[in-house]
Structure formats: structure tokens, C-alpha cells
Amino acid sequence: MSETGVNPVTAVEGRGIPLRGDEIDTDRIIPARYLKCVTFEGIGEFAFYDERFDEGGNNKDHPFNDSRYVGGSILIVNRNFGCGSSREHAPQALRDFGVRGIIGESFAEIFAGNCTSLGIPALTLPGEHISELQELVERQPERVIQIDLNSGTLSAEDREYRFSIPEPTKKALTMGTWDSTRVLLGNKPEIERTFASIQYLTGFR
């Protein structure tokens, strides 16, 4: 654990879940009718709900329903994943489902930022490498994928890829400052000193 009280994220390891398709928006990740929750606890069961179940509640063909990928924690997606509404429920639902890292061709900026605030690395690779990984996982769903944020490499089978991640995002994850609320609360003495130094606020204590 870092000095901030937040666990650094330097590596992620797990089996993959291949999810094909460009422009998968946040309304598909978590339908709007499930945004009424008071907390995010249990929201994972509604991830991709309309993609996974028909009106009768029967399973549809979707990677999240596929027994081969049960327990997978690294989502492999295509272009502009997480576009549309900026709802933070989308990465929260994925995290509650068990996703701990996402590899894609590109991400909507706000979605990627919301992932970072949960300690979920959203990493990018060229389209041909994404296709290779998706095909690999579809052939060998038991294959473990290893992500090393410090070296900037992703390993799967005998292949190694160099991914991209914004330097400030990498720094926040690896230094344990990705949870801004927890970092703020961990600096309570400094907050109180600053508050006490602001004359027009001290009279309201």
C-alpha cells in the first residue's frame, strides 16, 4: 500500500474475455434503468443485461454468458469502447462483474478516466494486435494474460506486446494515487490547516 493508503496497480494478471465490436457505448454496458442504485454494490449482474438476456430472461449469445470465460478478468475490446453517456456506472458494473483490466483499440476519454478512478487500467493496442488477442483467447480461453504497467508490456502465450497508456494515468495507477477521494481523506491534517488559514471560512466552524 502506498503512502496515500491506496493500493498501487503495477500488474494485472488473468484470463481474457473477448468482446468484439466497435462503438460499444455505456448504455449497452449498463442500461439506463439500472442507474437508480444508491450504491454500486451488486451492479455487476446488470452489466450488458440487454445484450445477455431476452425479454423472458433467457440467455443470449454473449461472452459474459459463455462458460469458457467464467472468471475472466481482462476484457479485450475494439474501437471507441465506452462512448456515449459519461455514466460512471459503466466501469463500476464491469468492476463488480470481475473485470480488472481492459485492453482495446481506443476508449472514450471519460470512460477511460472513470476506469482509472477505480484502479482499472484501460490500455490501447493497434487493431491487428487486438484481433490476435481476441482470436487467441477464443481458441485458448484458459490462457493467462499478464500486464506489467511498469514495463508497458502485455504477455500472452509466447507473444509480447507493448501497449499505450497516458503517462499521468500510468503514474496514478502505479503510485497509488488513482483513488482521488481516498487520497484527499488521507490528507486530513493538511486540509484542516488550509481551512484554518482561510479567514472568511473560519467563522463558520
C-alpha positions in Angstrom: 0.0 0.0 0.0 1.3 3.5 -0.9 1.6 6.5 1.4 -1.8 7.6 0.2 -3.5 4.5 1.6 -4.4 3.3 -1.9 -3.0 0.1 -3.4 -0.8 0.8 -6.4 -1.7 -1.1 -9.6 1.5 -2.2 -11.2 0.4 -5.5 -12.7 -2.8 -7.3 -13.7 -3.0 -11.0 -14.5 -5.9 -13.1 -15.5 -7.8 -14.9 -18.3 -9.3 -12.9 -21.1 -12.9 -12.1 -22.2 -13.0 -11.2 -25.9 -15.8 -8.7 -26.7 -15.9 -7.9 -30.4 -17.5 -4.7 -31.8 -16.7 -1.0 -32.3 -18.6 1.9 -30.6 -19.9 -0.2 -27.7 -21.5 2.6 -25.6 -22.2 2.9 -21.9 -25.9 2.3 -22.4 -25.1 -1.1 -23.7 -22.6 -1.7 -20.9 -25.3 -0.8 -18.2 -28.8 0.1 -19.4 -30.2 3.4 -18.0 -32.9 1.7 -15.9 -30.2 0.3 -13.6 -28.7 3.7 -12.8 -31.1 4.2 -9.9 -29.0 2.2 -7.4 -28.0 4.0 -4.2 -24.6 2.2 -4.1 -22.8 0.3 -6.8 -22.9 -3.0 -4.8 -24.2 -5.8 -7.0 -24.4 -3.7 -10.1 -22.2 -6.3 -12.0 -25.2 -8.6 -12.5 -26.7 -6.0 -14.9 -23.6 -5.5 -17.0 -24.6 -5.9 -20.7 -28.0 -7.0 -19.4 -29.9 -6.3 -22.6 -27.1 -7.9 -24.6 -27.1 -11.0 -22.5 -30.8 -11.7 -21.9 -34.0 -11.6 -23.9 -37.3 -10.3 -22.6 -38.0 -13.7 -20.9 -34.7 -13.6 -19.1 -33.2 -16.3 -21.3 -29.5 -16.3 -22.1 -28.4 -14.8 -25.4 -25.1 -15.4 -27.1 -22.7 -13.0 -25.3 -19.2 -13.5 -24.0 -20.3 -12.7 -20.4 -22.7 -15.7 -20.7 -20.1 -18.0 -22.2 -18.9 -20.7 -19.7 -15.4 -20.6 -21.3 -14.8 -17.1 -20.0 -16.2 -17.5 -16.5 -13.7 -16.0 -14.1 -12.0 -14.0 -16.8 -10.8 -10.6 -15.6 -9.2 -8.9 -18.6 -11.7 -7.5 -21.2 -10.4 -7.3 -24.8 -12.4 -4.8 -26.8 -12.2 -2.9 -30.1 -12.6 0.8 -31.1 -14.1 3.6 -29.0 -15.2 1.4 -26.2 -17.3 3.2 -23.6 -18.6 6.0 -25.8 -21.9 7.7 -25.3 -23.2 8.8 -21.8 -20.4 9.6 -19.3 -22.2 7.4 -16.6 -19.7 6.1 -14.1 -21.9 3.1 -13.6 -20.4 1.5 -16.7 -16.9 0.8 -15.3 -18.5 0.2 -11.9 -20.6 -2.6 -13.4 -17.6 -4.1 -15.2 -15.5 -4.0 -12.0 -18.3 -5.6 -10.0 -18.6 -8.3 -12.6 -14.9 -9.1 -12.1 -13.1 -7.0 -14.8 -9.7 -5.8 -13.5 -8.1 -4.6 -16.8 -9.4 -3.6 -20.3 -7.4 -3.8 -23.5 -8.8 -2.0 -26.5 -8.1 -0.2 -29.8 -9.4 3.1 -28.2 -11.6 4.3 -25.4 -13.9 7.2 -24.9 -11.9 9.7 -22.8 -14.4 10.0 -19.9 -14.9 6.2 -19.7 -11.1 5.7 -19.5 -10.9 8.3 -16.8 -13.6 6.6 -14.8 -11.8 3.3 -15.1 -8.6 4.9 -13.7 -10.5 6.2 -10.7 -11.4 2.6 -9.9 -7.9 1.2 -10.4 -8.8 -0.4 -13.7 -6.1 0.1 -16.4 -7.6 0.9 -19.8 -4.8 0.1 -22.3 -4.6 0.5 -26.0 -3.1 -1.7 -28.7 -3.2 -1.4 -32.5 -6.2 -3.1 -34.1 -4.2 -6.1 -35.5 -2.9 -6.9 -32.1 -6.3 -6.7 -30.5 -7.6 -9.1 -33.2 -4.7 -11.5 -32.4 -5.5 -11.4 -28.7 -9.2 -12.0 -29.2 -8.5 -14.9 -31.5 -6.0 -16.4 -29.1 -8.5 -16.2 -26.2 -11.3 -17.7 -28.3 -9.0 -20.6 -29.2 -7.5 -21.0 -25.7 -9.8 -19.4 -23.1 -7.6 -20.8 -20.3 -4.6 -18.8 -21.5 -3.4 -16.3 -18.9 -2.7 -12.7 -19.9 -0.1 -10.7 -17.9 0.0 -6.9 -17.9 3.0 -5.1 -16.5 2.4 -1.4 -16.2 5.9 -0.5 -15.2 7.5 -2.1 -18.3 4.5 -1.2 -20.6 4.2 -4.8 -21.8 1.5 -7.4 -22.2 2.3 -11.1 -22.4 0.0 -13.9 -23.7 1.3 -17.3 -24.7 4.6 -16.7 -26.4 3.7 -13.2 -27.6 4.6 -9.9 -26.0 3.0 -6.6 -26.9 3.9 -3.0 -25.9 0.7 -1.2 -25.0 0.0 2.6 -24.7 -1.3 4.4 -21.7 -1.2 8.1 -20.9 1.8 8.9 -18.7 -0.4 10.7 -16.0 -2.7 7.6 -15.9 0.2 5.2 -15.6 1.7 7.3 -12.8 -1.6 7.5 -10.9 -2.1 3.7 -11.1 1.5 2.7 -10.2 2.0 5.3 -7.5 -1.4 4.5 -5.8 -3.0 8.0 -6.4 -5.8 6.8 -8.6 -8.4 7.0 -5.9 -8.6 10.8 -5.5 -11.2 10.7 -2.8 -9.1 8.4 -0.6 -6.0 10.5 -1.3 -8.0 13.6 -0.2 -9.2 11.9 3.0 -5.7 10.7 3.7 -4.5 14.3 3.9 -7.0 15.5 6.5 -4.4 17.4 8.7 -3.3 19.4 5.7 -6.9 20.1 4.7 -7.7 21.4 8.3 -4.6 23.6 8.3 -5.6 25.1 5.0 -9.1 25.6 6.1 -8.0 27.3 9.3 -5.8 29.7 7.3 -8.8 31.0 5.2 -10.1 33.8 7.3 -13.6 34.1 5.7 -14.2 30.4 6.4 -13.1 30.1 10.0 -16.0 32.0 11.4 -18.4 29.2 10.2 -16.8 26.3 12.1 
